Amino acid sequence: MAENAEQEPKVENSTPAKEMRAIRLAGFGGIKMLKVQNVSETTPADGEVLIRVKAVGVNFADLMVRQGAIDNPPKTPFTMGSECSGEVEALGENVEGFQVGDRVIAVTDFHSWAELVAVPTARVFKMPTGMNYHDGAAFFMSYVTAYIMLFDIGNFREGQSVLIHSAGGGVGQALCQLSKNVTDATLFGTASANKHEAIKAKLTHLYDHSADYVQEIKKESPEGVDIVLDCLCGEDTNRGISILKPLGKYILYGSSNVVTGETKSFFSFAKSWWQVDKISPIKLYDENKCISGFNLRQLLFKQNQSSCIKRVVEKLFSLYNEGKIKPVIDSTWAFEDVGEAMQIMHDRKNVGKIVLDPAMEPKPKEEAAPAAATTDAASAGSGEEAEKAN
């Protein structure tokens, strides 16, 4: 080719970047800060798998994240969500043990409420064969939290008793199911009065949280209870410690009492912590009581205890395959209806888990209502309808 020959013109790549839908938080505050937006598709990095999301779980912690009521929240805007289920669509470099097409659940440090998510393999788990995507999205955060508190920390065993606060929620229902697998266990629970009819058969004794449940429990068990599992904090911390038997364990795993309005309330936050009495180690020593805490997000993303989590997930999958546990799903919503879904949780009206499905059509606003929980036909390959939540 001659030196002065014209070079072939460069062709600009006019192909637009591929996009996906994601639920983004524009700023901390109320429901209106949540937006479904189109963003660039993500790609898997080294050691990650790319998941085509089929369903995502909504947790009370997501509500607190939206309000900015957690320690060290990410800078806005960002994609919400901490757990999902779906199908592996692509593999990053150096990925072993997974292949395209695997049906999985995954846990993320935010960003799971999207049509695609890239997740390190240490936080991805192959779903049991019979598990549908909606159950998968409702599984991880509730059951892993429940199992570790009940058995690893609480050492719950035959003949013991446990007090479960917020027994109608996702974690509460998981705790009820796991506790029922322990011989001669006594289950005390508190829940909003509107949930009692739906959950009363799952507990030995059920009380309205607004009542004096401490005195009611002492009528049934004068010595108290062996384990208290508290996601409320505030004055319920003092009550929980007071009702422990000798050698009993109080375990705090949340502070939902700080959520009173649609946005973060500094008054509620301060009140919740001011109501907690100062704990004297000498008093605990004298009374033979134990106090503990559990934060799954910290364990996963700050303390990197992936091997511990994997062991628990394997045990839980075995229980699921044996038919001993199954997520209770309150309702399923489209991405665009995330505001209505969160409002139900904020009002403490859900029994079990709330799930979002990116493939669902949003409801007309004048008819906005939850869809009955249904099995994703593609997930089970059967096309059968899923069971409605109890």
Summary of the structure (lengths in Angstrom):
residues: 390
radius of gyration: 22.9
end to end distance: 77.2
largest distance: 100.6
contacts: 1291
relative contact order: 0.14
helix: 33%
strand: 25%
